[in-house]
Each structure stands twice: as structure tokens, then as C-alpha cells.
């Protein structure tokens, strides 16, 4: 064999590092992610989806007074021991009004949420009563405390009702409003720059040239970032050359926490993103043992000033399903950590479900199979699992997280992650 030829096992040929497992890759990303610095006060009405930067404490009791859970009659339980008590109705108390102390042997007509009059210790729902002129016949023997909501029963004054790192859903906003919180301190939005590489890419509305495709990933990724409440800068489609890619990376790094690209992170001669990141910073991780989505890169891009730090970089695959799945598996939890969520809250919680299909093609990589729940309580498989089949993401309502080397037979219990949790 000539001396200038090397074999695949030759020590002169650099070997590629082994593919990282999904678990290893997630650990790498989440170890690097720290909550962004900076907070702002926003109106509680406008805080949905934001992450708390300061705890919320209750400055009042909720409820603020003993009140009725029902429309009915406020009574003294001792006056109704006969099960057929006839009581004079001495007053009427709608919600928002304060009644007079309740005299013994009388009842107060009361409505849901109305303040209990002093002396009353129970409410009898109106269905157990019969109005009789100025009197009411109570055909029930109430116990003290029946249908009464007591002061501070839900929230005690001085208690912490929402912790730092809470992601604010509508129910958290309602809870904050219930104690009179008009504004909330939340972490600033994570600033994300996105751009897309590929001379073949065109935008909807443009005529397709031979060999061109529409840039579906731009719409897909922007939508995912919007759902997560990020502040987005879209640099559009960047020409397929090294200098243009480096220039965009330099610009994007200045004012952003994270740069996300789609395409250009594989090993082809026209894949310029990885070498561009290495020229402007470094790649910490590349290529994951998963399907779809093997060519995923994670690294850092340095800012211009030596003391200005860096922006994180995540390079997603160009195939749309690969881009979609790797975003959900890796980018979503990374962004949630940057937003300030605890590590455990950033990860999805799979549920065990029954597979109603056979999957005989075990892969050495961890697979994420697009599936949909059926009326029988099981999961159906989309017939084509290709990384370019974007229709599978619309048809499906989740994915199966299938371990490496595992086949699936109908009736097997699998690990299902719902899109409802992820999107």
C-alpha cells in the first residue's frame, strides 16, 4: 500500500467523537443554562407566560370575611334543631353588603359570597327551605359551619402564594389578583436571534425556482419561540457562505442571549454554520444519538468586546421534523431554564400509554415517533416517520420517546409526551 494512503483505522485520520445520548446532551445544555439577569414590573393583566422574579405574598386574607357558599338562609344552627323550624326572615344580604347581627329565632336571606351576619353560624341552602310570607320553614338540621367559607380559609395574610421561578398561567394570575396584586415582578424576556441558511430557501409568496423549497422552518421556529414568550430578532435567510454566516453570528451575538439557526450544521461542503461558530466562538456539543435530529450543535458565540461575554448558540437540523423535534427536546427546556424555571420544571413529564401498532424497525438511536391518541385509549402511529414529513406533526398530538434498540408490539406500554404539554 502506498505510504500516502491512510485507511479508515489509520492513526493519521482524525476520528469523530461518539454521538452523545439524548440524556447526556440535555445535561450539557441544562448545566450551561442560567436564568437571565434583569427583571421588570408588569401589570398582572399582561403577565401571562412570564416567570416570576420575586415571590408574591398575600397582604390580606382570602376570603376577607366569613361568607356564604350558597344562596339560602343564614341561621343559628341551634334554632333549626327540630328539622321543621319556622323562622322570621329579618333581613336580606346580597354579596357586597353588610348585614345586621342576627337575632335568635330569625333567619337572614343570604346570597353566595355575601358576608355572614354576626350571630349566624350556618347556611341552609334554599332548596331545603320553603318561603312562607315573612317567614321561612327550614326542613333541615344544619351543623355549625355548614356552607360557610371562613376568613383566610384559602389564603392567610402574610403567606407566600407564588414562588420565584413560577411560570404564570391564567390560574396564577387569578391567584395574584385575588390578593390585590396589580403588578408582578417578572424576569425580562429571553432575547433570541434566529436565521436560516440555504440558497434553496424561498419565502411563501415568491415563485419557486428550480430546486428551491419554501422556508417552512422560519414559520415553525418563530411560532415555537412566540409560544415561549421570547423576544425574537429574525435575520431571515443568510446566503450559503462562510463569511455571510460569520457576519450574521457577530451581529446576532451583541444583543441576544441565544442564537438559533436552522440548517448548515451537518458535514457537507455547503454546511457553513458549524465552522462559522467555531471561528467566532466554540462548539461544545455536536451530533446526538436521536432520530429524527442527529445533526444538532450547541456552543457559544463571543461578543465583540472582550468583557461583554457571549451568546449561546444552538444549531438545529434543516429537515423540518428534525428541527421541530429537537426544538421540543432541547431548545424548549434550555429556554425555560434561561427564563428562570427550576430544572425539573423545564423537562416534560411523559405518561405511560398503550401502543396500538407494531414498530419492528429498532434503531440504535433514541427515537421520537409521531403518534396520536385514539378513542380506545391507545396510540396510533403516523405511517411515515421521515424527518421531512411535516404533515406528521400536524396529524399527531404527541411523540413516543422510544429508547435505542427497542421494537414495539401492539399492546406494549410506551412513554408518551403530549404536544399539549410542550406547546
N, C-alpha and C positions, 0 to 999 in steps of 0.2 A: 504494500500500500504506500503511495507517495507520502512523503513527510508532511506536506502542506494540507492534507485532508484529515479532518477530525471526525470521529464517529459520534453518535448520539451520547455515548457514555464517556467521551473524551473529557479529561480534566480541563482541557483548554476551553471548552464550551460552557458558558455560564448556565447554571440550572435555574429554572424558575422556582420560586418558593411554593410550597404546597398550598392548595386552596384552603382558606380559612373556613371553619364551620360557621353556620349562622349564629350560634351561641357565642363563639369567640369574637365574631365581628360586632355583634351587639354590645358585648362587654367593652370592646375597644372604643366604640362610639360613645357609650354612656359614661365611661370613665373620663372621657375628654370633655363632655358637655357640662358646663357650669351655668347656673342661671345668669342671665344678662343683668348688668348693673343699670340702675335707674328705675325710678317709679314716678307715677303721675296720679293725680286725683281726677277721677272721672265720675260723672253723675251715675248713680245706681241704675237709672233707666238705660244707660248706654254701656253698661259694663258686662253684658253677656259675652261669654267666651274668654274674658280676660282672667288673669291669675293674680290672686291677692298678694300684695307686698307687705301688708300689715294685718294683724288679726282684727276681727270685728268683735267688739264687746257690747253687751246689752246694757244700756243706761236706764232701762225701765223693765218692769215685769211684763210678761205676756202670758195670759191676759192681764190687763192692768187692774182688774177688779173681778170679784165673783160675778159670774153671769150665767144666763140660761142657755143650755144646749138645744132647747126645743121651744116651739110655740106651745103654750099651755098655761098653767096656773102656778104661781109661786105660793107655797103654803108652808105652814108649820107642820112637820110630819106628825106630831102628836095630835093635831086636830083631825087627822084623817084615819085614825086607828080603826074606826068602825067598818071601813070599806064601803060606806054609803053616806059620807059626810056631806051635809048641806051647809055651804059657807057663803057669806055675803061677799060679793066682789067689791072691794073697797077702792080699787084704783086700776089704771091701765098704764103699762110701762113698755113703750116701744124702745127699740135699740137707739142708743144715743141720748136717752132721757134718764133722769134720776127720780126714783120713786120715793114715797114716804115710808117710814118704818111701818112694818106690817103688824096690825093689831091681832091679838089672839082671836081665833074663831072667824077670821076673814081670809080671803084669798086675793091675790093680785093677778089680773090678766097680764101675761108677760110674753114677749116675743124673743125669738132666737137672737142671742148676742146682747140682750138687754141686761142691765145691771140688777143684781138681786137686791131687793129691799131689805133693810136691816130687820132682823127677826125671822125672816123666812129661811128655811134650811133644806128645802126640796122643791123640785118642779114636777108637776104631773102633766104629762103630755095631753093635749086637748082631746085626743081620741079616747082617753079614759075618763072624760068628763062630759057632763051634759049641762048646757046653759039653761037656767030657769029664771028668767027675768033678771032681777038684780042679784041673783044667787047662782051658784054653780054646785052641781051634785058631783062629788068626786068618788067614782067607783073603783078605787084602787087604794092600796095601803102602801104609801111610799116609805122608803127608808131615808134617813137624813143623808144629804149629799146626792140624792138621785137627780140625774140630769143637770147637775151644777158643775160649771167649769170654775175652778178656784184660781185666785190671783197667783201668778207665777207658775201655774201648772205646766206650761210649755217652756217658758224661758224665765230664769231667775235673774234679777237685776245684778250686774257685775260679772256675769258669766261670759266666757268666750264662746261665741256661737259659730264662728268661722275661723279656721286656722290659716296661717301663712302657707301659700302654695296651693290653696283651694282653687280649682278651676270653676268659674262662676257660670253655673247653668241657670235656667229660669227659676228653679226652686231655691237656689242660694240667693238670688236677687230678691225673691219674695221674703225669705227669712230676714235678710238685711233690712228690707223695707219695714218689716213688722216691728222692728225696734227703733224705727225712725231714722235709719241711716240714709241720708240723702246723697252722700258721696262715698266712694271707696278708693283706697289706695291700692293701685294695681301696678304690676311690672310693665315697663314700656313694651311696646310690640317688638318682636324679633324682626330685624331688618334682613330680608333675603333678596339676593340678586339672582336672576335666572338668565341663562342664554342657551341657545340651541345651535349645534353645529351640523353642517351637512349642506353641500352645494345642491343636493337634490331636493331640498325642502322648499315648499311654496306655501303661501297663505291662502285660506279659503277666499274665494272671490277672484283669485288670479287664474289665468289659463295655465294648465299643466303642460310643461314642455316634455319632450320625450325623456323618459327615465325619472321624471320628478314625482314626488308624493306630497300630499298635504301634511303640514306640521301639526298633527293631532296632539303631540306631546306638549306643545305650548299651552293648549287649552286644558289638557288634563292636569298638568302640574300647577298651573296658575289656580285652577279650581281647587285643588287639594290644599294649596297654601292659603287661599282665601278662607277655606273651611276652618283652618287652624288659626285664623286671625293674625296672619303675618302682614308686615308692611313690605310690599313687593316692588322691586325695580326690575323691569323686563328689558333686557338688552337685545332682545329679538334674535334673529338668525345671524350667526357670525360665519364669515367665509371659512372654508376648509383650508386654512394655512396656519402655520405655527405663529407667525408674528401677529396676525389678527387676533388669535386666541390669547396670546400673552398680553396684548394691549387691553383686551376686554377684562381679563383677570386683574390686571393692575388697577384699572378704573373701578371695578366692582369691589375690590378689597377695601377701598378707602373708607366707605361709609356703611358697610354691611357686616353683619355678624356671620352670615353664611352665604356661600355661593353654590348654586346648584346648576349643573349642566346636564344636558341630555345628548348622548351620543359622543363618539370620539374617545372613549376610554378603553377600547379593545386593543388589539395588537396589529392592526393593519397599517399600511404605509400612509393612509389618509386619516388616521386617528391621532389628532394632534393635541387633544386635551391633556392627556397624562404627561407627555414631555413638557407641555407649557406650564403645568402646575409645578413640575419638578424644577423648572427654570426659575419660577417666581416664588417657590416655597419648598414644599416637600409632600410626598405621598407617604402616608403612614400605613395604609392598608389597600390591597388591590386583589380583586377576584375572590368570590365567595362560592362555596360549595352548595349552591342552591339552584333551583330550576323552577320558574324562569328567573334570570337575573344574575348570571355569573359575573359579567364584567362591571363591577361596582368599585369605585375608588373613593377613598377618604383621605383627606390631607389638610394642609394649611397653605394659605397664600399670604405672603408678607405684605404689609403696608409700606408706603414709600418712606416714611420717617422711621429711623432705626428703633425709636422708643414707642412707636404707635401700635405695636402688637401685630396681630394677624387676623384674617378672616378664615373661618373654617370652610372647607371645600368638600362637596360630595358630588361625584360624577356618576350619573345614572346611565344605564344602557339606553340605546336608541330604540330598540323594539318597544312598542307601546305597552304591551302587557308586562314586559320585564320592568319597564320604568314605573308602571303603576304598582306592581307588587313590591319592588324594592323600596319605593317611597313608603308604603304602608309598614313594611317590616323594619326599615332602618331610619328613614328620614323623619317619620312621624314621631317615634319615641325620642329621637335626638332633639327635635324642635320642642317637644313638650318639656324636656329637661332644661333647655335654654330658657323656656318661658317660666320655669320655676317649679314645675310639678315634681313631687318626690319620684325617685327612680321607679319604685314599684307601681306607682300610678301611671307612669308613662308607657307601661307594657300592656298589651291586650290580655284579656283573660279568656283562653279557649274553653269551650264546653264539649263534653263528650256526647257524640251523636252517632246514630246508626248509618252506615253506608248502605245504600240500596243499589250498588253496582259492583262490578269487578274491575280491578286495576291490576293487571298481570305484568305490567312493564316496570318492574322495580328499577329505580335509578340509584346510582351511587351517591348522588347529591340529595339534599333535603328538598322536597317538592312542595309547592303550594298549588293545589288543584282547585280550579274554579268549580263550585258546586252551588246547588240551590235546594232549599228545604222543600219537601213535598207534603201533600195532605196526609200522608201516613206517618208523619213524624220522622222520616228519614231524609237522606240526602241523595240527590240526583247529580250526576256528573255531566258537565258540558262535553259534547262529543269531541271537540277539537281543543286540545290544550296547548297549541302552538303559541309562541311568545309574540306573534304578530296578530293574533286573533282577538281584536279589541271587543268584538261582539260578546265574547265570553264574560267580560267584566260587567256588561250591561245586563246580560241574562242572569248571572249569578247573584246571590245575596251573601256570599262569603267564600272563604277558602278552607280547604283541609290542609293542616300542617302535617305533612307526611314524612316520617323520618327516613334517612338514607337506607336504601336496600330493602324497603318494605313494600310488599304487594298488599292489595286489599281485596277481600272477598265479600260479596253481598252478605250483610248481617254483622260484619265487623264493626266494632266501636272505634271511632276515629276522633281526632282533635279538630274541632270546628271553630273558626274565628269569623264572627259575623261582620259584614261591612257596616252594619248599623252601629257597632261599637267603634269602628275605625274611621268612619266618615262623618 
